Amino acid sequence: MDHFLYRDGRLHAEEVPVSDIAAEVGTPFYVYSTATLTRHFRLFDEALEGVDHLVCYAMKAASNQAILKTLAGLGAGMDVVSGGEYARARAAGVPGDRIVFSGVGKTRDEMRMALEGGIRQFNVESEPEMRALDEVARGLGVRAPITVRVNPDVDAKTHAKIATGKSENKFGIPISRAREVYAQAARLEGLEVVGIDVHIGSQITELEPYRQAYEKVADLTRVLRADGHDIRRLDLGGGLGIPYERSNSAPPLPVEYGRLVRETLGDLGCEIEIEPGRLIAGNAGILVSRVIYVKSGEGRDFLILDAAMNDLIRPAMYDAWHDIVPVIEPAPGQEPRPYDVVGPVCETGDTFAKGRMMPELAEGDLVAFRSAGAYGAVMASEYNTRPLIPEVLVHEHQFAVIRARPSFDDMINRDTIPEWL
């Protein structure tokens, strides 16, 4: 469920007509709903009610500070994967003891930043990283709290580019080597083992892969405790999918996921951490664009929009589907027609949809890409010297620009011309 609905023939973001935002901000732009962000966070938090837990929002999904501050105010922790994300979380007021640092390539500078600023734990992904973190921690005279990310070799049945839990993926250590690696960690004076980390992928639409992974984690917890390790925290990752195509069946609900966590891990007495990103932010945002031209081609018609692949790269990168709807509600009985929906970038890959059945549209009409709140603005670029587009946050009847569109001068003046030129 989201809070982008038609009222009196116009698409609204909560109580604000989307066309009113377009008139003030210009197109294209992203707009997020506070009510949807809040609802989706609470669904996860309530799903684990009665279990000692922390919901750490995966910032890589959407990292604007206004979004982070909204979720932190609800009690969310943060899952970060870079020094920049760590700095963003702290700038948004998130205390260090609610920040989990993930990622396969943490640098010594990033480790030092987090240890000095405060960190809940590092999810360590390799033995070289473990040794580097030990070195940095000892240099600072502290002990770094860690979990070790284990790779359970489970097929998450998701897109190959976002699967992370199979043996051929770059993430974590093989679960078969976990005892050996934990024994190494215990011998390093700068590290404090606090738990186990596992994450099998993103946009997962069934529970069985989670069950397989969590049953392996439960077995590993018992083995490591028998070896003398104080396993008191289980970081289960995120990855629960959302319905990008409204006509498809919905993925499992957070309450069903929570039930599975209790069934597989509930008897271990561990604190549970989860790291949802897409399910919190995905349906909380839309991308709004304007039709520049309607072009007739050989056997097909093109909707040429002012949004492009640099603004929303998911279709070009993942062949991802986004429902695309007109901002003005179609008249009842209007027959849809097929369009190839494209942007103005000079790449054939700048195509959002082919043969998409849509109401007849004309130059100047507004359209909205649904479920664009996750991995939209954060993956955008300035390719073709196109400005990063604004982000807008709506709260009931109010809206505010939370990232402004830079001018061409802003972009060009970031360049530095060498003195010999």
C-alpha positions as CSV (number, residue, x, y, z in Angstrom):
1,M,0.0,0.0,0.0
2,D,1.1,3.6,-0.7
3,H,-0.3,7.1,-0.4
4,F,-0.3,8.0,-4.1
5,L,-4.0,7.9,-5.1
6,Y,-6.3,9.6,-7.6
7,R,-8.7,12.1,-6.1
8,D,-11.1,14.2,-8.3
9,G,-9.3,12.9,-11.3
10,R,-5.8,14.0,-10.3
11,L,-2.9,11.9,-8.8
12,H,-2.1,13.0,-5.2
13,A,0.9,12.4,-3.0
14,E,-1.0,12.1,0.3
15,E,-3.0,15.3,0.3
16,V,-1.0,17.2,-2.3
17,P,-1.9,17.1,-6.1
18,V,1.2,15.9,-7.9
19,S,0.5,18.5,-10.7
20,D,0.8,21.3,-8.1
21,I,4.3,20.1,-7.2
22,A,5.2,19.9,-10.9
23,A,4.1,23.4,-11.5
24,E,6.3,24.7,-8.7
25,V,9.3,22.5,-8.9
26,G,9.4,21.6,-12.6
27,T,9.9,18.1,-14.1
28,P,11.3,15.6,-13.7
29,F,11.4,15.1,-9.9
30,Y,11.1,12.4,-7.3
31,V,8.5,12.8,-4.6
32,Y,8.3,10.7,-1.4
33,S,5.4,10.1,1.0
34,T,6.1,10.5,4.8
35,A,3.0,8.4,5.5
36,T,4.2,5.5,3.4
37,L,7.7,5.6,4.8
38,T,6.2,5.5,8.3
39,R,3.7,2.8,7.6
40,H,6.3,0.5,6.0
41,F,8.9,0.9,8.8
42,R,6.2,0.2,11.4
43,L,5.1,-3.0,9.6
44,F,8.6,-4.4,10.1
45,D,8.9,-3.1,13.7
46,E,5.6,-4.6,14.6
47,A,6.4,-7.9,12.8
48,L,9.1,-8.5,15.4
49,E,7.2,-7.2,18.4
50,G,8.1,-9.3,21.5
51,V,11.5,-10.1,20.1
52,D,14.6,-8.1,21.1
53,H,15.3,-6.4,17.7
54,L,16.5,-3.4,15.8
55,V,15.3,-2.4,12.3
56,C,18.3,-0.9,10.5
57,Y,17.1,0.9,7.4
58,A,19.4,0.0,4.4
59,M,20.4,3.5,3.4
60,K,21.6,2.5,-0.1
61,A,17.9,2.4,-1.1
62,A,17.3,6.1,-0.6
63,S,19.7,8.2,1.5
64,N,18.3,11.8,1.5
65,Q,18.8,13.2,5.0
66,A,15.1,14.1,5.3
67,I,14.2,10.4,4.7
68,L,16.8,9.3,7.3
69,K,15.6,11.8,9.8
70,T,12.0,10.6,9.3
71,L,12.9,7.0,9.9
72,A,15.3,7.7,12.8
73,G,12.5,9.6,14.5
74,L,10.5,6.3,14.4
75,G,13.3,4.4,16.1
76,A,15.2,3.0,13.1
77,G,18.8,2.2,13.1
78,M,20.8,2.5,9.8
79,D,22.7,0.0,7.7
80,V,25.6,1.8,5.8
81,V,28.0,0.6,3.2
82,S,30.4,3.5,2.8
83,G,32.0,6.3,4.8
84,G,29.8,8.7,3.0
85,E,26.6,6.9,4.1
86,Y,28.0,6.8,7.7
87,A,28.5,10.6,7.5
88,R,25.0,11.1,6.2
89,A,23.5,9.0,9.0
90,R,25.4,10.9,11.7
91,A,24.4,14.3,10.0
92,A,20.8,13.2,10.2
93,G,21.2,12.7,13.9
94,V,21.5,8.9,14.1
95,P,23.7,7.9,17.0
96,G,26.7,5.7,16.3
97,D,25.4,2.8,18.4
98,R,22.4,2.4,16.0
99,I,24.6,2.2,12.9
100,V,25.7,-1.1,11.3
101,F,28.6,-0.9,8.8
102,S,28.3,-3.5,5.9
103,G,30.0,-3.8,2.6
104,V,32.9,-5.9,1.1
105,G,35.4,-3.1,0.6
106,K,35.6,-1.0,3.8
107,T,38.8,1.0,3.8
108,R,41.0,1.8,6.8
109,D,39.9,5.4,6.7
110,E,36.2,4.3,6.8
111,M,36.9,2.0,9.7
112,R,38.7,4.8,11.6
113,M,35.9,7.2,10.9
114,A,33.3,4.8,12.4
115,L,35.4,3.7,15.4
116,E,36.0,7.4,16.3
117,G,32.4,8.5,15.7
118,G,30.7,5.4,17.2
119,I,29.5,2.2,15.7
120,R,27.1,-0.6,16.6
121,Q,29.1,-3.2,14.7
122,F,31.0,-4.0,11.6
123,N,29.7,-6.8,9.4
124,V,33.0,-8.2,8.4
125,E,33.1,-9.9,4.9
126,S,36.6,-11.3,4.6
127,E,39.7,-12.3,6.5
128,P,41.9,-9.5,5.1
129,E,39.2,-7.0,6.2
130,M,39.2,-8.6,9.7
131,R,42.9,-8.2,10.0
132,A,42.8,-4.6,8.8
133,L,40.0,-3.7,11.3
134,D,42.0,-5.3,14.1
135,E,45.0,-3.1,13.1
136,V,43.0,0.1,13.0
137,A,41.1,-0.7,16.3
138,R,44.4,-1.5,18.2
139,G,45.9,1.7,16.8
140,L,43.0,3.7,18.4
141,G,43.1,1.7,21.6
142,V,39.6,0.3,21.2
143,R,37.9,-3.0,20.4
144,A,35.7,-3.1,17.3
145,P,32.4,-5.0,17.7
146,I,32.0,-7.4,14.7
147,T,29.8,-10.0,13.2
148,V,31.2,-12.2,10.4
149,R,29.0,-12.3,7.2
150,V,28.6,-15.9,6.2
151,N,27.6,-17.0,2.7
152,P,25.0,-19.8,3.1
153,D,25.0,-20.8,-0.6
154,V,21.3,-20.3,-0.9
155,D,19.6,-19.3,-4.1
156,A,17.4,-16.3,-3.4
157,K,15.6,-16.7,-6.7
158,T,16.1,-13.1,-7.7
159,H,17.8,-11.1,-10.4
160,A,21.4,-12.3,-10.9
161,K,22.8,-8.8,-10.3
162,I,21.2,-8.5,-6.9
163,A,21.7,-12.1,-5.6
164,T,24.3,-12.1,-2.8
165,G,24.0,-15.5,-1.0
166,K,25.3,-18.0,-3.5
167,S,28.8,-19.5,-3.4
168,E,29.9,-17.6,-6.6
169,N,28.9,-14.2,-5.2
170,K,31.5,-11.9,-3.8
171,F,29.9,-11.5,-0.4
172,G,30.9,-13.0,2.9
173,I,32.8,-16.1,3.7
174,P,31.7,-19.7,2.9
175,I,29.6,-20.9,5.9
176,S,31.7,-24.1,5.8
177,R,34.7,-22.0,6.9
178,A,32.9,-20.1,9.6
179,R,34.4,-21.9,12.6
180,E,37.9,-21.4,11.3
181,V,37.3,-17.7,10.7
182,Y,35.6,-17.1,14.0
183,A,38.6,-18.8,15.8
184,Q,40.9,-16.3,14.0
185,A,38.7,-13.4,15.0
186,A,38.8,-14.5,18.7
187,R,42.6,-14.3,18.6
188,L,42.7,-10.7,17.4
189,E,42.9,-8.3,20.3
190,G,41.3,-5.4,18.5
191,L,38.0,-7.3,17.7
192,E,35.0,-8.3,19.8
193,V,32.8,-11.0,18.3
194,V,29.2,-10.1,19.0
195,G,27.2,-12.2,16.4
196,I,26.6,-13.5,12.9
197,D,25.6,-11.7,9.7
198,V,23.8,-13.2,6.7
199,H,22.2,-11.5,3.7
200,I,21.2,-13.4,0.6
201,G,20.0,-10.8,-1.9
202,S,17.4,-8.2,-2.8
203,Q,13.9,-8.2,-4.3
204,I,13.2,-11.6,-2.8
205,T,9.6,-12.6,-3.4
206,E,9.2,-15.9,-1.5
207,L,10.1,-17.0,2.0
208,E,11.7,-20.4,1.4
209,P,15.2,-19.0,0.6
210,Y,15.1,-17.1,4.0
211,R,14.1,-20.3,5.7
212,Q,17.0,-22.2,4.3
213,A,19.5,-19.5,5.2
214,Y,18.2,-18.9,8.7
215,E,18.1,-22.6,9.5
216,K,21.8,-22.8,8.6
217,V,22.5,-19.7,10.8
218,A,20.7,-21.3,13.7
219,D,22.8,-24.4,13.4
220,L,26.0,-22.3,13.1
221,T,25.0,-20.3,16.3
222,R,24.8,-23.4,18.3
223,V,28.2,-24.6,17.0
224,L,29.9,-21.3,17.6
225,R,28.6,-21.1,21.1
226,A,29.9,-24.6,21.8
227,D,33.3,-23.3,20.6
228,G,33.1,-20.6,23.2
229,H,32.0,-17.6,21.2
230,D,29.5,-15.1,22.7
231,I,26.9,-15.1,19.8
232,R,24.3,-12.7,21.1
233,R,23.3,-10.9,17.9
234,L,22.0,-12.1,14.5
235,D,22.0,-9.7,11.6
236,L,19.6,-11.2,9.0
237,G,20.0,-8.6,6.3
238,G,17.1,-7.4,4.2
239,G,15.9,-8.0,0.7
240,L,12.2,-8.6,1.0
241,G,10.7,-7.6,-2.4
242,I,7.9,-5.2,-3.4
243,P,5.3,-5.6,-6.2
244,Y,6.6,-3.3,-9.0
245,E,3.9,-4.6,-11.3
246,R,0.5,-4.1,-9.7
247,S,-1.0,-6.9,-11.7
248,N,1.4,-9.5,-10.2
249,S,0.9,-11.3,-6.9
250,A,2.3,-9.5,-3.9
251,P,5.5,-10.7,-2.2
252,P,5.3,-12.0,1.4
253,L,4.3,-9.5,4.0
254,P,6.6,-8.3,6.9
255,V,4.3,-10.1,9.4
256,E,4.9,-13.4,7.5
257,Y,8.6,-12.7,7.5
258,G,8.5,-12.0,11.2
259,R,6.8,-15.3,11.8
260,L,9.5,-17.1,9.9
261,V,12.2,-15.4,12.0
262,R,10.5,-16.6,15.2
263,E,10.1,-20.1,13.9
264,T,13.8,-20.5,12.8
265,L,15.7,-18.4,15.3
266,G,13.3,-17.5,18.1
267,D,14.7,-20.1,20.6
268,L,18.3,-18.8,20.5
269,G,17.8,-15.8,22.7
270,C,19.6,-13.5,20.3
271,E,18.9,-9.9,19.5
272,I,17.7,-9.8,15.9
273,E,18.7,-7.1,13.4
274,I,17.1,-6.7,10.0
275,E,18.1,-4.3,7.2
276,P,15.1,-3.6,5.0
277,G,15.6,-0.9,2.4
278,R,13.5,-1.4,-0.7
279,L,10.3,-2.4,1.1
280,I,10.5,0.7,3.2
281,A,11.4,3.2,0.5
282,G,10.3,1.6,-2.8
283,N,6.6,2.3,-2.8
284,A,7.1,5.5,-0.8
285,G,8.4,7.3,-3.9
286,I,7.4,8.1,-7.5
287,L,9.2,9.7,-10.3
288,V,7.2,12.4,-12.1
289,S,8.0,13.3,-15.7
290,R,6.5,15.2,-18.6
291,V,5.9,14.1,-22.2
292,I,8.2,16.2,-24.5
293,Y,7.0,14.6,-27.8
294,V,4.8,11.8,-29.1
295,K,6.6,10.4,-32.1
296,S,5.3,8.0,-34.6
297,G,7.8,5.4,-35.7
298,E,7.8,2.3,-38.0
299,G,5.0,0.3,-36.5
300,R,5.2,1.9,-33.1
301,D,4.7,5.1,-31.2
302,F,7.2,6.6,-28.8
303,L,6.5,8.7,-25.7
304,I,9.6,10.8,-25.3
305,L,9.8,12.0,-21.7
306,D,12.0,14.6,-20.0
307,A,13.2,11.9,-17.5
308,A,16.0,9.6,-18.7
309,M,18.1,6.7,-17.8
310,N,20.4,8.9,-15.8
311,D,17.4,9.8,-13.5
312,L,16.1,6.2,-13.2
313,I,18.6,3.6,-14.3
314,R,16.8,0.5,-13.1
315,P,15.1,-0.4,-16.4
316,A,18.3,-0.1,-18.4
317,M,20.4,-1.8,-15.7
318,Y,18.1,-4.6,-14.5
319,D,15.3,-4.7,-17.2
320,A,13.2,-3.5,-14.3
321,W,9.5,-2.9,-14.6
322,H,7.8,0.2,-13.2
323,D,4.1,0.9,-13.6
324,I,3.8,4.2,-15.5
325,V,0.5,6.1,-15.0
326,P,-0.8,9.4,-16.2
327,V,-1.1,12.1,-13.5
328,I,-4.5,13.0,-14.8
329,E,-6.8,10.0,-14.4
330,P,-8.0,8.6,-17.7
331,A,-11.7,8.9,-18.6
332,P,-13.7,5.8,-18.0
333,G,-13.7,3.4,-21.0
334,Q,-10.7,5.0,-22.6
335,E,-9.0,2.4,-24.7
336,P,-5.2,2.0,-24.0
337,R,-2.7,1.9,-26.8
338,P,0.9,0.6,-26.9
339,Y,3.8,3.0,-26.5
340,D,7.6,2.7,-26.3
341,V,8.4,4.9,-23.3
342,V,11.8,6.5,-23.7
343,G,14.0,9.3,-22.5
344,P,16.1,11.9,-24.4
345,V,19.6,10.4,-23.6
346,C,21.6,9.4,-26.7
347,E,21.5,5.6,-25.9
348,T,19.1,3.0,-27.2
349,G,19.2,1.7,-23.6
350,D,17.4,4.9,-22.5
351,T,14.1,3.0,-22.7
352,F,11.8,2.6,-19.8
353,A,9.2,0.3,-21.4
354,K,8.4,-1.3,-24.8
355,G,4.9,-1.7,-26.1
356,R,3.5,-0.5,-22.8
357,M,-0.3,-0.3,-22.9
358,M,-1.3,3.2,-21.7
359,P,-4.1,5.7,-22.2
360,E,-3.5,8.1,-25.1
361,L,-1.1,10.8,-24.1
362,A,-0.1,14.1,-25.6
363,E,2.8,16.5,-25.5
364,G,2.9,18.2,-22.1
365,D,1.1,15.5,-20.2
366,L,2.5,14.3,-16.9
367,V,3.2,10.7,-16.0
368,A,4.3,9.0,-12.8
369,F,6.6,6.0,-12.4
370,R,5.3,4.1,-9.4
371,S,7.5,2.3,-6.9
372,A,10.5,4.5,-7.7
373,G,11.5,5.4,-4.2
374,A,14.3,2.8,-3.9
375,Y,17.4,2.8,-6.0
376,G,16.1,5.7,-8.0
377,A,17.6,9.0,-6.9
378,V,20.6,7.3,-5.2
379,M,21.7,5.7,-8.5
380,A,21.2,8.9,-10.6
381,S,24.0,10.6,-12.5
382,E,24.7,13.7,-14.5
383,Y,25.3,11.8,-17.7
384,N,24.9,14.1,-20.8
385,T,25.3,17.0,-18.4
386,R,21.8,16.5,-17.2
387,P,21.2,18.0,-13.7
388,L,20.4,15.6,-10.8
389,I,16.6,16.0,-10.4
390,P,14.9,17.4,-7.3
391,E,13.7,15.3,-4.5
392,V,10.5,16.3,-2.7
393,L,9.0,15.1,0.6
394,V,5.3,15.3,1.3
395,H,3.7,15.3,4.7
396,E,-0.1,15.4,4.6
397,H,-0.9,18.8,3.0
398,Q,2.7,20.1,2.9
399,F,5.6,19.5,0.6
400,A,9.2,20.6,0.6
401,V,12.1,20.3,-1.8
402,I,14.7,18.2,0.1
403,R,17.3,18.3,-2.7
404,A,17.3,21.1,-5.3
405,R,18.0,20.8,-8.9
406,P,21.5,22.3,-9.6
407,S,21.9,24.9,-12.3
408,F,24.2,24.3,-15.3
409,D,26.6,26.8,-13.8
410,D,26.6,24.8,-10.6
411,M,27.6,21.7,-12.5
412,I,30.1,23.3,-14.8
413,N,31.8,25.3,-12.1
414,R,32.8,22.1,-10.3
415,D,35.3,21.5,-13.1
416,T,38.8,23.0,-12.7
417,I,40.8,24.1,-15.7
418,P,44.5,23.4,-15.4
419,E,46.7,26.5,-15.5
420,W,48.4,25.4,-18.8
421,L,45.0,25.7,-20.5
